[in-house]
């Protein structure tokens, strides 16, 4: 199952800017658009995946993962039939990188699949750069993790050194545009990189859907105990 949240934080009452609407271009229209394009790729693929793929566009993430929590509690298929969740939340597409973070990957066999697929696409899987922030439990994938479903949360590297003067670095985005009205289409979105990011995520989803073995939690992971009676 692939997921992305479609909500943002609404209107900023205290913003000093004339435009007080938080459009959420990167958070999370970029994730929703990526998911739509992945669905398009699967629909037009010559070979269909061996497993079914669910595309979940949830809401209420900014209010506390409400939409994904509801779906994980009342799924449209038995929760045991959902072998993995790949979540897309705020991929910042204003700069290029050859490194991808898969938050939570070290907790399950998803790490091997994601790393292998990235290498085949000339990308590198890098470690969580800020483990102290516990990002893995702060987006929609955690709703499924709590039900015992192995998951990863994929974003481009947040530590990339940006040399293109026209690009917006992840550090600048987080400092000046995150949860602000300026997170809009006036940002220098790199649409070629966005298309490449789609292809990378499609390849990961396809490889997971075709893998002979379902993903499993690592035995030493805390999350391996969740979702069990």
C-alpha positions as CSV (number, residue, x, y, z in Angstrom):
1,X,0.0,0.0,0.0
2,X,1.2,3.5,-0.9
3,X,-0.1,6.5,1.0
4,X,0.1,10.3,1.0
5,X,-1.9,12.9,2.9
6,X,-3.9,15.5,1.1
7,X,-4.6,18.0,3.9
8,X,-2.5,21.0,5.1
9,X,-2.9,23.5,7.9
10,X,-5.5,25.9,6.4
11,X,-5.3,29.7,6.9
12,X,-2.7,31.4,9.0
13,X,-4.5,33.9,11.3
14,X,-1.2,35.4,12.6
15,X,0.7,35.7,9.3
16,X,2.1,39.1,8.5
17,X,1.9,38.3,4.8
18,X,-1.1,39.4,2.7
19,X,-1.6,35.9,1.5
20,X,-2.5,33.9,4.6
21,X,-3.5,30.6,2.8
22,X,-1.2,27.7,3.5
23,X,-1.2,26.0,0.1
24,X,1.1,23.1,1.0
25,X,2.8,22.7,-2.4
26,X,5.5,20.5,-0.9
27,X,3.5,19.5,2.2
28,X,1.9,17.5,0.7
29,X,0.8,18.2,-2.8
30,X,4.1,16.9,-4.0
31,X,3.5,13.6,-2.2
32,X,0.0,13.3,-3.6
33,X,1.1,14.2,-7.1
34,X,3.9,11.6,-6.9
35,X,1.4,9.0,-5.7
36,X,-1.0,9.8,-8.6
37,X,1.9,9.4,-11.1
38,X,2.9,6.1,-9.6
39,X,-0.7,4.9,-10.0
40,X,-0.6,6.1,-13.6
41,X,2.6,4.1,-14.1
42,X,1.1,0.9,-12.7
43,X,-2.1,1.3,-14.8
44,X,-0.1,1.6,-18.0
45,X,2.6,-1.0,-17.2
46,X,2.8,-3.9,-19.7
47,X,3.2,-6.4,-16.9
48,X,0.9,-6.1,-13.9
49,X,2.4,-6.6,-10.4
50,X,2.0,-10.0,-8.7
51,X,0.5,-8.3,-5.6
52,X,-2.4,-5.9,-5.7
53,X,-1.4,-2.3,-4.9
54,X,-3.6,0.1,-2.8
55,X,-3.2,3.8,-3.3
56,X,-4.5,5.6,-0.2
57,X,-5.0,9.4,-0.2
58,X,-5.7,10.2,3.4
59,X,-6.6,13.4,5.2
60,X,-6.3,14.7,8.8
61,X,-2.5,14.0,8.9
62,X,-1.9,17.5,10.3
63,X,-4.5,16.9,12.9
64,X,-2.8,13.8,14.3
65,X,-2.8,11.1,11.5
66,X,-6.6,10.8,11.7
67,X,-7.3,9.6,8.2
68,X,-4.6,6.9,8.1
69,X,-5.5,5.9,11.7
70,X,-9.1,5.3,10.6
71,X,-8.1,3.4,7.4
72,X,-5.6,1.3,9.4
73,X,-8.3,0.4,11.9
74,X,-11.0,-0.1,9.3
75,X,-9.1,-1.2,6.1
76,X,-10.8,-2.1,2.9
77,X,-9.0,-5.4,2.9
78,X,-7.9,-7.5,5.9
79,X,-4.9,-5.7,7.6
80,X,-2.9,-9.0,7.5
81,X,-3.1,-8.8,3.7
82,X,-1.3,-5.5,3.6
83,X,2.3,-6.6,3.4
84,X,3.9,-3.1,3.5
85,X,3.3,0.6,3.5
86,X,5.3,3.1,1.5
87,X,4.4,6.6,2.6
88,X,5.2,9.9,0.8
89,X,5.1,13.0,2.9
90,X,6.6,16.3,1.9
91,X,9.2,15.3,-0.7
92,X,10.9,18.7,-1.2
93,X,11.3,18.9,-5.0
94,X,13.2,22.2,-5.3
95,X,16.7,20.6,-5.5
96,X,18.4,17.5,-6.8
97,X,20.1,14.7,-5.0
98,X,21.2,11.1,-5.6
99,X,20.4,10.2,-2.0
100,X,17.1,9.0,-0.5
101,X,16.1,8.7,3.1
102,X,13.7,5.8,4.0
103,X,12.7,6.6,7.5
104,X,12.1,3.3,9.4
105,X,13.9,1.1,6.9
106,X,16.4,-0.2,9.4
107,X,13.5,-1.8,11.3
108,X,12.5,-4.3,8.6
109,X,13.6,-6.2,5.5
110,X,12.2,-3.3,3.5
111,X,15.7,-1.8,3.9
112,X,17.2,-4.5,1.6
113,X,14.6,-4.0,-1.1
114,X,14.6,-0.2,-1.1
115,X,18.5,-0.1,-1.1
116,X,18.7,-2.6,-3.9
117,X,16.1,-0.8,-6.0
118,X,17.8,2.6,-5.4
119,X,21.2,1.2,-6.5
120,X,19.7,-0.1,-9.7
121,X,18.4,3.5,-10.3
122,X,21.8,5.1,-9.5
123,X,20.5,6.3,-6.1
124,X,21.8,5.7,-2.6
125,X,19.9,4.9,0.5
126,X,21.2,6.9,3.4
127,X,20.6,6.7,7.2
128,X,18.1,8.7,9.1
129,X,20.0,12.1,9.6
130,X,18.0,13.1,12.6
131,X,17.0,10.0,14.7
132,X,16.4,12.2,17.7
133,X,13.4,13.7,16.0
134,X,11.6,10.3,15.7
135,X,10.3,11.2,12.2
136,X,9.2,7.6,11.7
137,X,6.4,7.8,14.1
138,X,5.2,11.3,13.0
139,X,3.6,10.6,9.6
140,X,0.9,8.4,8.2
141,X,3.0,5.2,8.0
142,X,2.9,5.0,11.8
143,X,-0.8,4.2,11.7
144,X,0.0,1.1,9.8
145,X,3.1,0.3,11.8
146,X,0.9,0.1,14.9
147,X,-1.2,-2.5,13.2
148,X,1.9,-4.6,12.5
149,X,2.6,-3.5,8.9
150,X,6.2,-2.9,8.0
151,X,6.6,0.6,6.5
152,X,9.0,3.2,5.2
153,X,8.6,6.9,4.7
154,X,10.6,8.1,1.6
155,X,12.0,11.6,1.1
156,X,15.0,13.0,-0.8
157,X,18.1,13.7,1.3
158,X,17.7,16.6,3.7
159,X,21.4,17.2,4.0
160,X,22.2,17.9,0.3
161,X,24.6,20.7,-0.5
162,X,22.7,22.7,-3.2
163,X,25.0,24.4,-5.7
164,X,22.3,25.6,-8.1
165,X,21.6,29.3,-7.3
166,X,18.0,29.0,-8.5
167,X,17.2,26.0,-6.3
168,X,15.8,26.1,-2.8
169,X,17.8,23.9,-0.4
170,X,16.0,21.6,2.1
171,X,17.4,23.7,4.9
172,X,16.0,26.9,3.4
173,X,12.6,25.3,2.7
174,X,12.3,24.1,6.3
175,X,13.4,27.4,7.7
176,X,11.4,29.8,5.5
177,X,8.6,27.9,3.8
178,X,7.5,24.9,5.9
179,X,3.9,25.4,7.2
180,X,4.0,28.9,5.6
181,X,1.9,30.5,2.9
182,X,5.1,30.6,0.8
183,X,4.9,26.8,0.3
184,X,3.3,27.3,-3.0
185,X,3.9,27.0,-6.8
186,X,6.2,30.1,-6.7
187,X,8.9,27.8,-5.4
188,X,11.4,26.7,-8.0
189,X,10.0,23.2,-8.4
190,X,12.3,21.0,-10.5
191,X,9.8,19.1,-12.5
192,X,12.4,16.9,-14.2
193,X,13.7,15.8,-10.8
194,X,10.0,15.3,-9.7
195,X,9.5,13.0,-12.6
196,X,12.7,11.1,-11.7
197,X,11.5,10.8,-8.1
198,X,8.3,9.3,-9.4
199,X,10.2,6.7,-11.3
200,X,12.3,5.8,-8.3
201,X,9.3,5.3,-6.1
202,X,7.4,3.4,-8.8
203,X,10.4,1.0,-9.0
204,X,10.4,0.5,-5.3
205,X,6.7,-0.2,-5.2
206,X,6.9,-2.5,-8.2
207,X,9.8,-4.5,-6.7
208,X,7.9,-4.8,-3.4
209,X,4.8,-5.9,-5.2
210,X,6.7,-8.6,-7.1
211,X,8.9,-9.9,-4.3
212,X,8.4,-13.6,-3.5
213,X,8.6,-13.0,0.2
214,X,6.5,-10.5,2.1
215,X,8.5,-7.9,4.1
216,X,9.1,-8.7,7.8
217,X,10.1,-6.8,10.9
218,X,13.6,-7.4,12.2
219,X,13.5,-9.5,15.3
220,X,15.3,-6.9,17.4
221,X,13.0,-4.0,16.3
222,X,10.7,-2.5,18.9
223,X,8.0,-2.2,16.2
224,X,8.0,-6.0,15.6
225,X,5.9,-6.3,18.8
226,X,3.1,-4.0,17.6
227,X,-0.1,-5.3,16.1
228,X,0.2,-8.6,18.0
229,X,-2.4,-9.8,20.5
